[in-house]
């Protein structure tokens, strides 16, 4: 987290990308997802955070050649691979939160592999370089998206915008 704070402090541009499975998650998760997005939007409006974007991943991404060969799924899989690979320099990883599952249907006699992303993932970019992915594990400790939002509040407090008359 200290390295992330340092990158945030020294960056010229800071943005957050939020990846959600659905814009209408199950009730209960809906209010926390909305609160997170509103909180990040507020930080973008009132602090040194430059932008927030939201991408819907869906609940599962098919890993077959046909599906992963489409433009949309290929782009999503590339983005998720970037998130999954983050952290090697910091003893950090987001990998445990992106599950690969084998799906079987005895009735259809078919199997498929699917990537299941977390319900909500947040990625911090500083000067177009990936600086953090949440949820993650850093030095064996788990950090949730809410922990990231709290840390981002702190990072932004230390870099308040100065508006001259």
ZIDAQUI-V191838 format. One record per backbone hydrogen bond with DSSP energy under -1.0 kcal/mol. CO is the residue of the C=O (numbers start at 1). NH is the residue of the N-H. If there is no record, write none. Layout:
CO_NH + CO_NH
This chain:
1_5 + 2_6 + 3_7 + 4_8 + 5_9 + 6_10 + 7_11 + 13_127 + 14_50 + 14_51 + 15_125 + 16_53 + 17_123 + 18_55 + 19_121 + 20_57 + 26_29 + 26_30 + 29_33 + 30_34 + 31_35 + 32_36 + 33_37 + 34_38 + 35_39 + 36_40 + 37_41 + 38_42 + 39_43 + 40_44 + 41_45 + 42_46 + 43_47 + 51_16 + 53_18 + 55_20 + 61_115 + 64_68 + 65_69 + 67_70 + 70_74 + 71_75 + 72_76 + 73_77 + 74_78 + 75_79 + 76_80 + 77_81 + 78_82 + 79_83 + 80_84 + 81_85 + 87_90 + 87_92 + 91_139 + 93_137 + 94_97 + 95_98 + 99_116 + 101_114 + 103_112 + 105_109 + 105_110 + 110_105 + 112_103 + 113_63 + 114_101 + 115_61 + 116_99 + 119_21 + 121_19 + 122_134 + 123_17 + 124_131 + 124_132 + 125_15 + 126_129 + 129_126 + 132_124 + 134_122 + 136_143 + 137_93 + 138_141 + 141_138 + 143_136 + 144_148 + 145_149 + 146_150 + 147_151 + 148_152 + 149_153 + 150_154 + 151_155 + 152_156 + 153_157 + 154_158
